[in-house]
Amino acid sequence: MLEMIDEYSKAQIFSSERVLLGKAEIIRKFEDKKIRLRVHEEVMNLMYTSFIITVSSDAHGLVTYKANLLEFRRESEADKTYDVICELVEMLEIIQRRENFKIKVLLPTTISVYDSAKRPVLDGEGNQVRLPAEIRDISASGVLVQTQADLAVGQLIEFVFDKAGQPFLLTAEIIRRKEYESGLKGVGCKFVGLPVAHEASIRRYIFKLQLAKVKEK
C-alpha cells in the first residue's frame, strides 16, 4: 500500500470534513504504514488526532488517505515547524496526473461493426457483423479490443459496458490496428459521442480497479 510514497515528497493536510488546513513535507516512510512529516505550526495548530492527507507527485498524481496523528515535537520554542509522525489508516482516492489513465482488463464482450458513416457492416448473408471480442485495456477516452476478425481503421464498433452499475452502450472509432503472433488482431479505439454520465461511470470503474491493485501490493 505504501510503496508509492517513496516517490512523493509533498502533502496537503485537510480536516476530516475535507477543509484544507495547509501544506506539509514528507520526510520519511516507515514499514508499518507510518510516515514522518514536517508541518508548520500554523497548520499544526489546526490539526486534530484524525485528519485527511493528500500526497502528491508530479509524475504519479495524488493519493488521499485517512490518517491518525501519533506523535509530534519541535526542537525548540523558536522553531516554527513540527516533526510529526502519523499513521495512514485507509486509502480514500487516487487521481492520476494523466487525464485519461489506462488500466489493463480482460472483459469478454460482443461488438457490432459499422462503417465510418455509421452504416452497419453486413456479412455474406446480409446480417450485421457481430463479433466475440475481449477488451484488454480501457480509459475514459477509449479501449483496446482484441478479436479474430480483420477490422479496419475508420470503422466504428458498439458494445455494451456492464461493469459500472447500469449497463450502457458505447460507440468507438478504430484509430489503429495491430496483428499479434497468435493471429489475434488488436484495435485501438476512441470513444465517440460519450455522454458525461457514462464517462464518469468508466472513471469510477477504473478507480476501483486501480485501488484494488494498489491494496494488493
Biotite code that builds the C-alpha atoms (Angstrom):
import biotite.structure as struc

atoms = struc.array([
    struc.Atom([0.000, 0.000, 0.000], chain_id="A", res_id=1, res_name="MET", atom_name="CA", element="C"),
    struc.Atom([2.792, 2.439, 0.855], chain_id="A", res_id=2, res_name="LEU", atom_name="CA", element="C"),
    struc.Atom([5.430, 1.574, -1.747], chain_id="A", res_id=3, res_name="GLU", atom_name="CA", element="C"),
    struc.Atom([4.378, 4.559, -3.860], chain_id="A", res_id=4, res_name="MET", atom_name="CA", element="C"),
    struc.Atom([5.130, 7.002, -1.019], chain_id="A", res_id=5, res_name="ILE", atom_name="CA", element="C"),
    struc.Atom([8.831, 6.715, -1.888], chain_id="A", res_id=6, res_name="ASP", atom_name="CA", element="C"),
    struc.Atom([8.036, 8.779, -4.994], chain_id="A", res_id=7, res_name="GLU", atom_name="CA", element="C"),
    struc.Atom([6.224, 11.518, -3.057], chain_id="A", res_id=8, res_name="TYR", atom_name="CA", element="C"),
    struc.Atom([7.598, 14.457, -1.101], chain_id="A", res_id=9, res_name="SER", atom_name="CA", element="C"),
    struc.Atom([4.740, 16.942, -0.861], chain_id="A", res_id=10, res_name="LYS", atom_name="CA", element="C"),
    struc.Atom([1.488, 16.728, 1.051], chain_id="A", res_id=11, res_name="ALA", atom_name="CA", element="C"),
    struc.Atom([-1.620, 18.704, 1.913], chain_id="A", res_id=12, res_name="GLN", atom_name="CA", element="C"),
    struc.Atom([-3.406, 18.376, 5.237], chain_id="A", res_id=13, res_name="ILE", atom_name="CA", element="C"),
    struc.Atom([-7.213, 18.500, 5.454], chain_id="A", res_id=14, res_name="PHE", atom_name="CA", element="C"),
    struc.Atom([-9.649, 18.244, 8.318], chain_id="A", res_id=15, res_name="SER", atom_name="CA", element="C"),
    struc.Atom([-11.919, 15.197, 8.473], chain_id="A", res_id=16, res_name="SER", atom_name="CA", element="C"),
    struc.Atom([-14.535, 17.393, 6.756], chain_id="A", res_id=17, res_name="GLU", atom_name="CA", element="C"),
    struc.Atom([-12.111, 17.973, 3.810], chain_id="A", res_id=18, res_name="ARG", atom_name="CA", element="C"),
    struc.Atom([-11.305, 21.568, 4.764], chain_id="A", res_id=19, res_name="VAL", atom_name="CA", element="C"),
    struc.Atom([-7.767, 22.441, 3.661], chain_id="A", res_id=20, res_name="LEU", atom_name="CA", element="C"),
    struc.Atom([-5.527, 23.236, 6.642], chain_id="A", res_id=21, res_name="LEU", atom_name="CA", element="C"),
    struc.Atom([-2.220, 23.692, 4.841], chain_id="A", res_id=22, res_name="GLY", atom_name="CA", element="C"),
    struc.Atom([0.850, 22.048, 3.340], chain_id="A", res_id=23, res_name="LYS", atom_name="CA", element="C"),
    struc.Atom([3.374, 19.578, 4.743], chain_id="A", res_id=24, res_name="ALA", atom_name="CA", element="C"),
    struc.Atom([6.607, 17.901, 3.650], chain_id="A", res_id=25, res_name="GLU", atom_name="CA", element="C"),
    struc.Atom([7.122, 14.136, 3.686], chain_id="A", res_id=26, res_name="ILE", atom_name="CA", element="C"),
    struc.Atom([10.409, 13.318, 5.417], chain_id="A", res_id=27, res_name="ILE", atom_name="CA", element="C"),
    struc.Atom([10.367, 9.545, 5.755], chain_id="A", res_id=28, res_name="ARG", atom_name="CA", element="C"),
    struc.Atom([8.268, 6.446, 5.166], chain_id="A", res_id=29, res_name="LYS", atom_name="CA", element="C"),
    struc.Atom([8.239, 3.602, 7.699], chain_id="A", res_id=30, res_name="PHE", atom_name="CA", element="C"),
    struc.Atom([7.354, -0.053, 7.063], chain_id="A", res_id=31, res_name="GLU", atom_name="CA", element="C"),
    struc.Atom([4.312, -0.110, 9.349], chain_id="A", res_id=32, res_name="ASP", atom_name="CA", element="C"),
    struc.Atom([2.047, 2.365, 7.475], chain_id="A", res_id=33, res_name="LYS", atom_name="CA", element="C"),
    struc.Atom([3.587, 5.381, 9.204], chain_id="A", res_id=34, res_name="LYS", atom_name="CA", element="C"),
    struc.Atom([5.172, 8.462, 7.687], chain_id="A", res_id=35, res_name="ILE", atom_name="CA", element="C"),
    struc.Atom([7.089, 11.375, 9.173], chain_id="A", res_id=36, res_name="ARG", atom_name="CA", element="C"),
    struc.Atom([6.061, 14.901, 8.157], chain_id="A", res_id=37, res_name="LEU", atom_name="CA", element="C"),
    struc.Atom([7.415, 18.393, 8.619], chain_id="A", res_id=38, res_name="ARG", atom_name="CA", element="C"),
    struc.Atom([4.467, 20.642, 9.424], chain_id="A", res_id=39, res_name="VAL", atom_name="CA", element="C"),
    struc.Atom([4.427, 24.404, 10.038], chain_id="A", res_id=40, res_name="HIS", atom_name="CA", element="C"),
    struc.Atom([2.990, 25.443, 13.401], chain_id="A", res_id=41, res_name="GLU", atom_name="CA", element="C"),
    struc.Atom([0.127, 27.348, 11.727], chain_id="A", res_id=42, res_name="GLU", atom_name="CA", element="C"),
    struc.Atom([-1.083, 24.052, 10.271], chain_id="A", res_id=43, res_name="VAL", atom_name="CA", element="C"),
    struc.Atom([-0.257, 22.065, 13.396], chain_id="A", res_id=44, res_name="MET", atom_name="CA", element="C"),
    struc.Atom([-2.464, 24.341, 15.480], chain_id="A", res_id=45, res_name="ASN", atom_name="CA", element="C"),
    struc.Atom([-5.442, 23.390, 13.309], chain_id="A", res_id=46, res_name="LEU", atom_name="CA", element="C"),
    struc.Atom([-4.880, 19.630, 13.207], chain_id="A", res_id=47, res_name="MET", atom_name="CA", element="C"),
    struc.Atom([-6.833, 17.071, 15.208], chain_id="A", res_id=48, res_name="TYR", atom_name="CA", element="C"),
    struc.Atom([-5.988, 13.455, 16.022], chain_id="A", res_id=49, res_name="THR", atom_name="CA", element="C"),
    struc.Atom([-7.770, 12.267, 12.859], chain_id="A", res_id=50, res_name="SER", atom_name="CA", element="C"),
    struc.Atom([-7.308, 14.078, 9.563], chain_id="A", res_id=51, res_name="PHE", atom_name="CA", element="C"),
    struc.Atom([-7.057, 13.646, 5.796], chain_id="A", res_id=52, res_name="ILE", atom_name="CA", element="C"),
    struc.Atom([-3.740, 13.823, 3.944], chain_id="A", res_id=53, res_name="ILE", atom_name="CA", element="C"),
    struc.Atom([-3.199, 14.040, 0.181], chain_id="A", res_id=54, res_name="THR", atom_name="CA", element="C"),
    struc.Atom([0.309, 13.216, -1.027], chain_id="A", res_id=55, res_name="VAL", atom_name="CA", element="C"),
    struc.Atom([1.388, 14.442, -4.446], chain_id="A", res_id=56, res_name="SER", atom_name="CA", element="C"),
    struc.Atom([3.938, 13.709, -7.146], chain_id="A", res_id=57, res_name="SER", atom_name="CA", element="C"),
    struc.Atom([4.353, 15.428, -10.497], chain_id="A", res_id=58, res_name="ASP", atom_name="CA", element="C"),
    struc.Atom([4.881, 12.035, -12.112], chain_id="A", res_id=59, res_name="ALA", atom_name="CA", element="C"),
    struc.Atom([2.285, 9.882, -10.375], chain_id="A", res_id=60, res_name="HIS", atom_name="CA", element="C"),
    struc.Atom([-0.548, 12.153, -9.250], chain_id="A", res_id=61, res_name="GLY", atom_name="CA", element="C"),
    struc.Atom([-2.464, 12.495, -5.996], chain_id="A", res_id=62, res_name="LEU", atom_name="CA", element="C"),
    struc.Atom([-3.264, 9.868, -3.376], chain_id="A", res_id=63, res_name="VAL", atom_name="CA", element="C"),
    struc.Atom([-5.553, 10.654, -0.444], chain_id="A", res_id=64, res_name="THR", atom_name="CA", element="C"),
    struc.Atom([-5.537, 8.833, 2.893], chain_id="A", res_id=65, res_name="TYR", atom_name="CA", element="C"),
    struc.Atom([-7.383, 8.929, 6.161], chain_id="A", res_id=66, res_name="LYS", atom_name="CA", element="C"),
    struc.Atom([-4.681, 9.375, 8.816], chain_id="A", res_id=67, res_name="ALA", atom_name="CA", element="C"),
    struc.Atom([-4.192, 9.424, 12.574], chain_id="A", res_id=68, res_name="ASN", atom_name="CA", element="C"),
    struc.Atom([-1.742, 11.665, 14.411], chain_id="A", res_id=69, res_name="LEU", atom_name="CA", element="C"),
    struc.Atom([0.543, 9.544, 16.605], chain_id="A", res_id=70, res_name="LEU", atom_name="CA", element="C"),
    struc.Atom([3.177, 11.939, 17.931], chain_id="A", res_id=71, res_name="GLU", atom_name="CA", element="C"),
    struc.Atom([4.707, 15.344, 17.299], chain_id="A", res_id=72, res_name="PHE", atom_name="CA", element="C"),
    struc.Atom([7.514, 17.501, 18.622], chain_id="A", res_id=73, res_name="ARG", atom_name="CA", element="C"),
    struc.Atom([9.623, 20.525, 17.765], chain_id="A", res_id=74, res_name="ARG", atom_name="CA", element="C"),
    struc.Atom([13.268, 21.178, 18.541], chain_id="A", res_id=75, res_name="GLU", atom_name="CA", element="C"),
    struc.Atom([12.739, 24.451, 20.422], chain_id="A", res_id=76, res_name="SER", atom_name="CA", element="C"),
    struc.Atom([10.191, 27.168, 21.149], chain_id="A", res_id=77, res_name="GLU", atom_name="CA", element="C"),
    struc.Atom([11.797, 29.244, 18.410], chain_id="A", res_id=78, res_name="ALA", atom_name="CA", element="C"),
    struc.Atom([11.273, 26.518, 15.837], chain_id="A", res_id=79, res_name="ASP", atom_name="CA", element="C"),
    struc.Atom([8.221, 27.217, 13.656], chain_id="A", res_id=80, res_name="LYS", atom_name="CA", element="C"),
    struc.Atom([7.867, 23.631, 12.344], chain_id="A", res_id=81, res_name="THR", atom_name="CA", element="C"),
    struc.Atom([6.886, 20.354, 13.952], chain_id="A", res_id=82, res_name="TYR", atom_name="CA", element="C"),
    struc.Atom([8.217, 16.867, 13.372], chain_id="A", res_id=83, res_name="ASP", atom_name="CA", element="C"),
    struc.Atom([5.027, 14.777, 13.033], chain_id="A", res_id=84, res_name="VAL", atom_name="CA", element="C"),
    struc.Atom([4.528, 11.022, 12.814], chain_id="A", res_id=85, res_name="ILE", atom_name="CA", element="C"),
    struc.Atom([1.182, 9.816, 11.540], chain_id="A", res_id=86, res_name="CYS", atom_name="CA", element="C"),
    struc.Atom([-0.382, 6.506, 10.553], chain_id="A", res_id=87, res_name="GLU", atom_name="CA", element="C"),
    struc.Atom([-2.070, 6.102, 7.160], chain_id="A", res_id=88, res_name="LEU", atom_name="CA", element="C"),
    struc.Atom([-5.231, 4.246, 8.076], chain_id="A", res_id=89, res_name="VAL", atom_name="CA", element="C"),
    struc.Atom([-7.140, 3.971, 4.797], chain_id="A", res_id=90, res_name="GLU", atom_name="CA", element="C"),
    struc.Atom([-6.611, 4.960, 1.172], chain_id="A", res_id=91, res_name="MET", atom_name="CA", element="C"),
    struc.Atom([-9.561, 7.061, 0.017], chain_id="A", res_id=92, res_name="LEU", atom_name="CA", element="C"),
    struc.Atom([-8.789, 8.189, -3.523], chain_id="A", res_id=93, res_name="GLU", atom_name="CA", element="C"),
    struc.Atom([-6.260, 8.162, -6.365], chain_id="A", res_id=94, res_name="ILE", atom_name="CA", element="C"),
    struc.Atom([-6.169, 10.817, -9.078], chain_id="A", res_id=95, res_name="ILE", atom_name="CA", element="C"),
    struc.Atom([-3.691, 10.234, -11.901], chain_id="A", res_id=96, res_name="GLN", atom_name="CA", element="C"),
    struc.Atom([-1.790, 13.128, -13.464], chain_id="A", res_id=97, res_name="ARG", atom_name="CA", element="C"),
    struc.Atom([-2.598, 11.659, -16.858], chain_id="A", res_id=98, res_name="ARG", atom_name="CA", element="C"),
    struc.Atom([-6.018, 12.920, -17.878], chain_id="A", res_id=99, res_name="GLU", atom_name="CA", element="C"),
    struc.Atom([-7.186, 9.509, -19.066], chain_id="A", res_id=100, res_name="ASN", atom_name="CA", element="C"),
    struc.Atom([-5.401, 6.829, -17.105], chain_id="A", res_id=101, res_name="PHE", atom_name="CA", element="C"),
    struc.Atom([-5.430, 3.430, -18.842], chain_id="A", res_id=102, res_name="LYS", atom_name="CA", element="C"),
    struc.Atom([-5.777, 0.162, -16.971], chain_id="A", res_id=103, res_name="ILE", atom_name="CA", element="C"),
    struc.Atom([-5.406, -3.399, -18.208], chain_id="A", res_id=104, res_name="LYS", atom_name="CA", element="C"),
    struc.Atom([-8.517, -5.589, -18.056], chain_id="A", res_id=105, res_name="VAL", atom_name="CA", element="C"),
    struc.Atom([-9.843, -8.800, -19.595], chain_id="A", res_id=106, res_name="LEU", atom_name="CA", element="C"),
    struc.Atom([-13.530, -8.284, -20.380], chain_id="A", res_id=107, res_name="LEU", atom_name="CA", element="C"),
    struc.Atom([-15.286, -10.590, -22.865], chain_id="A", res_id=108, res_name="PRO", atom_name="CA", element="C"),
    struc.Atom([-17.842, -8.754, -24.971], chain_id="A", res_id=109, res_name="THR", atom_name="CA", element="C"),
    struc.Atom([-19.640, -8.768, -28.325], chain_id="A", res_id=110, res_name="THR", atom_name="CA", element="C"),
    struc.Atom([-19.056, -5.924, -30.763], chain_id="A", res_id=111, res_name="ILE", atom_name="CA", element="C"),
    struc.Atom([-21.299, -4.697, -33.576], chain_id="A", res_id=112, res_name="SER", atom_name="CA", element="C"),
    struc.Atom([-19.407, -3.261, -36.555], chain_id="A", res_id=113, res_name="VAL", atom_name="CA", element="C"),
    struc.Atom([-20.291, -0.148, -38.599], chain_id="A", res_id=114, res_name="TYR", atom_name="CA", element="C"),
    struc.Atom([-18.574, 1.765, -41.361], chain_id="A", res_id=115, res_name="ASP", atom_name="CA", element="C"),
    struc.Atom([-17.332, 5.347, -40.883], chain_id="A", res_id=116, res_name="SER", atom_name="CA", element="C"),
    struc.Atom([-20.804, 6.714, -41.782], chain_id="A", res_id=117, res_name="ALA", atom_name="CA", element="C"),
    struc.Atom([-22.401, 4.571, -39.030], chain_id="A", res_id=118, res_name="LYS", atom_name="CA", element="C"),
    struc.Atom([-23.928, 2.153, -41.548], chain_id="A", res_id=119, res_name="ARG", atom_name="CA", element="C"),
    struc.Atom([-23.984, -1.474, -40.346], chain_id="A", res_id=120, res_name="PRO", atom_name="CA", element="C"),
    struc.Atom([-21.286, -3.698, -41.876], chain_id="A", res_id=121, res_name="VAL", atom_name="CA", element="C"),
    struc.Atom([-23.028, -6.811, -43.245], chain_id="A", res_id=122, res_name="LEU", atom_name="CA", element="C"),
    struc.Atom([-21.841, -10.372, -43.601], chain_id="A", res_id=123, res_name="ASP", atom_name="CA", element="C"),
    struc.Atom([-22.390, -12.579, -46.678], chain_id="A", res_id=124, res_name="GLY", atom_name="CA", element="C"),
    struc.Atom([-25.940, -13.352, -45.591], chain_id="A", res_id=125, res_name="GLU", atom_name="CA", element="C"),
    struc.Atom([-26.951, -9.715, -45.172], chain_id="A", res_id=126, res_name="GLY", atom_name="CA", element="C"),
    struc.Atom([-26.771, -9.681, -41.367], chain_id="A", res_id=127, res_name="ASN", atom_name="CA", element="C"),
    struc.Atom([-24.890, -7.064, -39.391], chain_id="A", res_id=128, res_name="GLN", atom_name="CA", element="C"),
    struc.Atom([-21.454, -8.266, -38.349], chain_id="A", res_id=129, res_name="VAL", atom_name="CA", element="C"),
    struc.Atom([-21.374, -9.070, -34.644], chain_id="A", res_id=130, res_name="ARG", atom_name="CA", element="C"),
    struc.Atom([-18.132, -10.476, -33.261], chain_id="A", res_id=131, res_name="LEU", atom_name="CA", element="C"),
    struc.Atom([-16.916, -12.014, -29.999], chain_id="A", res_id=132, res_name="PRO", atom_name="CA", element="C"),
    struc.Atom([-14.099, -9.893, -28.629], chain_id="A", res_id=133, res_name="ALA", atom_name="CA", element="C"),
    struc.Atom([-12.131, -9.043, -25.493], chain_id="A", res_id=134, res_name="GLU", atom_name="CA", element="C"),
    struc.Atom([-11.480, -5.600, -24.043], chain_id="A", res_id=135, res_name="ILE", atom_name="CA", element="C"),
    struc.Atom([-7.820, -5.645, -22.989], chain_id="A", res_id=136, res_name="ARG", atom_name="CA", element="C"),
    struc.Atom([-7.449, -2.126, -21.625], chain_id="A", res_id=137, res_name="ASP", atom_name="CA", element="C"),
    struc.Atom([-9.759, 0.795, -21.005], chain_id="A", res_id=138, res_name="ILE", atom_name="CA", element="C"),
    struc.Atom([-9.539, 4.500, -20.228], chain_id="A", res_id=139, res_name="SER", atom_name="CA", element="C"),
    struc.Atom([-12.064, 7.318, -20.130], chain_id="A", res_id=140, res_name="ALA", atom_name="CA", element="C"),
    struc.Atom([-11.217, 8.080, -23.765], chain_id="A", res_id=141, res_name="SER", atom_name="CA", element="C"),
    struc.Atom([-11.106, 4.642, -25.371], chain_id="A", res_id=142, res_name="GLY", atom_name="CA", element="C"),
    struc.Atom([-10.365, 0.910, -25.361], chain_id="A", res_id=143, res_name="VAL", atom_name="CA", element="C"),
    struc.Atom([-8.069, -1.705, -26.818], chain_id="A", res_id=144, res_name="LEU", atom_name="CA", element="C"),
    struc.Atom([-10.123, -4.577, -28.246], chain_id="A", res_id=145, res_name="VAL", atom_name="CA", element="C"),
    struc.Atom([-8.825, -7.968, -29.388], chain_id="A", res_id=146, res_name="GLN", atom_name="CA", element="C"),
    struc.Atom([-10.716, -10.128, -31.865], chain_id="A", res_id=147, res_name="THR", atom_name="CA", element="C"),
    struc.Atom([-10.050, -12.733, -34.565], chain_id="A", res_id=148, res_name="GLN", atom_name="CA", element="C"),
    struc.Atom([-11.681, -10.544, -37.229], chain_id="A", res_id=149, res_name="ALA", atom_name="CA", element="C"),
    struc.Atom([-9.813, -8.214, -39.564], chain_id="A", res_id=150, res_name="ASP", atom_name="CA", element="C"),
    struc.Atom([-11.235, -4.754, -38.789], chain_id="A", res_id=151, res_name="LEU", atom_name="CA", element="C"),
    struc.Atom([-10.220, -1.507, -40.482], chain_id="A", res_id=152, res_name="ALA", atom_name="CA", element="C"),
    struc.Atom([-9.162, 1.918, -39.262], chain_id="A", res_id=153, res_name="VAL", atom_name="CA", element="C"),
    struc.Atom([-12.132, 4.273, -39.514], chain_id="A", res_id=154, res_name="GLY", atom_name="CA", element="C"),
    struc.Atom([-14.754, 1.638, -38.779], chain_id="A", res_id=155, res_name="GLN", atom_name="CA", element="C"),
    struc.Atom([-16.954, 2.008, -35.700], chain_id="A", res_id=156, res_name="LEU", atom_name="CA", element="C"),
    struc.Atom([-17.761, -0.603, -33.082], chain_id="A", res_id=157, res_name="ILE", atom_name="CA", element="C"),
    struc.Atom([-20.517, -0.724, -30.489], chain_id="A", res_id=158, res_name="GLU", atom_name="CA", element="C"),
    struc.Atom([-20.676, -2.843, -27.362], chain_id="A", res_id=159, res_name="PHE", atom_name="CA", element="C"),
    struc.Atom([-22.487, -2.901, -24.040], chain_id="A", res_id=160, res_name="VAL", atom_name="CA", element="C"),
    struc.Atom([-20.437, -1.930, -20.991], chain_id="A", res_id=161, res_name="PHE", atom_name="CA", element="C"),
    struc.Atom([-21.900, -3.508, -17.856], chain_id="A", res_id=162, res_name="ASP", atom_name="CA", element="C"),
    struc.Atom([-19.121, -3.200, -15.262], chain_id="A", res_id=163, res_name="LYS", atom_name="CA", element="C"),
    struc.Atom([-20.100, 0.115, -13.669], chain_id="A", res_id=164, res_name="ALA", atom_name="CA", element="C"),
    struc.Atom([-23.654, -0.430, -12.446], chain_id="A", res_id=165, res_name="GLY", atom_name="CA", element="C"),
    struc.Atom([-26.396, 0.163, -15.012], chain_id="A", res_id=166, res_name="GLN", atom_name="CA", element="C"),
    struc.Atom([-25.294, -1.243, -18.435], chain_id="A", res_id=167, res_name="PRO", atom_name="CA", element="C"),
    struc.Atom([-24.932, 1.258, -21.288], chain_id="A", res_id=168, res_name="PHE", atom_name="CA", element="C"),
    struc.Atom([-23.939, 1.215, -24.952], chain_id="A", res_id=169, res_name="LEU", atom_name="CA", element="C"),
    struc.Atom([-20.544, 2.552, -26.028], chain_id="A", res_id=170, res_name="LEU", atom_name="CA", element="C"),
    struc.Atom([-19.537, 3.590, -29.535], chain_id="A", res_id=171, res_name="THR", atom_name="CA", element="C"),
    struc.Atom([-15.870, 3.802, -30.507], chain_id="A", res_id=172, res_name="ALA", atom_name="CA", element="C"),
    struc.Atom([-13.908, 4.559, -33.682], chain_id="A", res_id=173, res_name="GLU", atom_name="CA", element="C"),
    struc.Atom([-10.978, 2.345, -34.659], chain_id="A", res_id=174, res_name="ILE", atom_name="CA", element="C"),
    struc.Atom([-7.901, 4.573, -34.927], chain_id="A", res_id=175, res_name="ILE", atom_name="CA", element="C"),
    struc.Atom([-5.107, 1.977, -35.088], chain_id="A", res_id=176, res_name="ARG", atom_name="CA", element="C"),
    struc.Atom([-4.716, -1.765, -35.517], chain_id="A", res_id=177, res_name="ARG", atom_name="CA", element="C"),
    struc.Atom([-2.143, -4.433, -34.720], chain_id="A", res_id=178, res_name="LYS", atom_name="CA", element="C"),
    struc.Atom([-1.771, -8.121, -35.506], chain_id="A", res_id=179, res_name="GLU", atom_name="CA", element="C"),
    struc.Atom([-0.278, -10.435, -32.877], chain_id="A", res_id=180, res_name="TYR", atom_name="CA", element="C"),
    struc.Atom([1.777, -13.586, -33.449], chain_id="A", res_id=181, res_name="GLU", atom_name="CA", element="C"),
    struc.Atom([-1.159, -15.611, -32.121], chain_id="A", res_id=182, res_name="SER", atom_name="CA", element="C"),
    struc.Atom([-3.238, -14.448, -35.080], chain_id="A", res_id=183, res_name="GLY", atom_name="CA", element="C"),
    struc.Atom([-5.456, -12.218, -32.970], chain_id="A", res_id=184, res_name="LEU", atom_name="CA", element="C"),
    struc.Atom([-5.991, -8.643, -34.073], chain_id="A", res_id=185, res_name="LYS", atom_name="CA", element="C"),
    struc.Atom([-5.918, -5.684, -31.724], chain_id="A", res_id=186, res_name="GLY", atom_name="CA", element="C"),
    struc.Atom([-7.700, -2.420, -32.475], chain_id="A", res_id=187, res_name="VAL", atom_name="CA", element="C"),
    struc.Atom([-7.194, 0.762, -30.527], chain_id="A", res_id=188, res_name="GLY", atom_name="CA", element="C"),
    struc.Atom([-10.427, 2.752, -30.391], chain_id="A", res_id=189, res_name="CYS", atom_name="CA", element="C"),
    struc.Atom([-11.504, 6.178, -29.192], chain_id="A", res_id=190, res_name="LYS", atom_name="CA", element="C"),
    struc.Atom([-14.987, 6.721, -27.803], chain_id="A", res_id=191, res_name="PHE", atom_name="CA", element="C"),
    struc.Atom([-17.410, 8.713, -29.945], chain_id="A", res_id=192, res_name="VAL", atom_name="CA", element="C"),
    struc.Atom([-20.264, 10.808, -28.533], chain_id="A", res_id=193, res_name="GLY", atom_name="CA", element="C"),
    struc.Atom([-19.567, 9.646, -24.980], chain_id="A", res_id=194, res_name="LEU", atom_name="CA", element="C"),
    struc.Atom([-22.096, 11.190, -22.541], chain_id="A", res_id=195, res_name="PRO", atom_name="CA", element="C"),
    struc.Atom([-20.640, 12.801, -19.432], chain_id="A", res_id=196, res_name="VAL", atom_name="CA", element="C"),
    struc.Atom([-22.512, 10.379, -17.161], chain_id="A", res_id=197, res_name="ALA", atom_name="CA", element="C"),
    struc.Atom([-21.049, 7.355, -18.969], chain_id="A", res_id=198, res_name="HIS", atom_name="CA", element="C"),
    struc.Atom([-17.541, 8.838, -18.850], chain_id="A", res_id=199, res_name="GLU", atom_name="CA", element="C"),
    struc.Atom([-17.916, 9.346, -15.092], chain_id="A", res_id=200, res_name="ALA", atom_name="CA", element="C"),
    struc.Atom([-19.039, 5.715, -14.694], chain_id="A", res_id=201, res_name="SER", atom_name="CA", element="C"),
    struc.Atom([-15.982, 4.472, -16.591], chain_id="A", res_id=202, res_name="ILE", atom_name="CA", element="C"),
    struc.Atom([-13.673, 6.625, -14.467], chain_id="A", res_id=203, res_name="ARG", atom_name="CA", element="C"),
    struc.Atom([-15.221, 5.234, -11.268], chain_id="A", res_id=204, res_name="ARG", atom_name="CA", element="C"),
    struc.Atom([-14.773, 1.694, -12.567], chain_id="A", res_id=205, res_name="TYR", atom_name="CA", element="C"),
    struc.Atom([-11.105, 2.359, -13.404], chain_id="A", res_id=206, res_name="ILE", atom_name="CA", element="C"),
    struc.Atom([-10.524, 3.938, -9.999], chain_id="A", res_id=207, res_name="PHE", atom_name="CA", element="C"),
    struc.Atom([-11.936, 0.885, -8.209], chain_id="A", res_id=208, res_name="LYS", atom_name="CA", element="C"),
    struc.Atom([-9.704, -1.455, -10.213], chain_id="A", res_id=209, res_name="LEU", atom_name="CA", element="C"),
    struc.Atom([-6.650, 0.693, -9.604], chain_id="A", res_id=210, res_name="GLN", atom_name="CA", element="C"),
    struc.Atom([-7.366, 0.940, -5.892], chain_id="A", res_id=211, res_name="LEU", atom_name="CA", element="C"),
    struc.Atom([-7.725, -2.857, -5.665], chain_id="A", res_id=212, res_name="ALA", atom_name="CA", element="C"),
    struc.Atom([-4.361, -3.335, -7.435], chain_id="A", res_id=213, res_name="LYS", atom_name="CA", element="C"),
    struc.Atom([-2.599, -0.920, -5.083], chain_id="A", res_id=214, res_name="VAL", atom_name="CA", element="C"),
    struc.Atom([-4.058, -2.593, -1.982], chain_id="A", res_id=215, res_name="LYS", atom_name="CA", element="C"),
    struc.Atom([-2.770, -5.968, -3.207], chain_id="A", res_id=216, res_name="GLU", atom_name="CA", element="C"),
    struc.Atom([0.845, -4.739, -3.046], chain_id="A", res_id=217, res_name="LYS", atom_name="CA", element="C"),
])
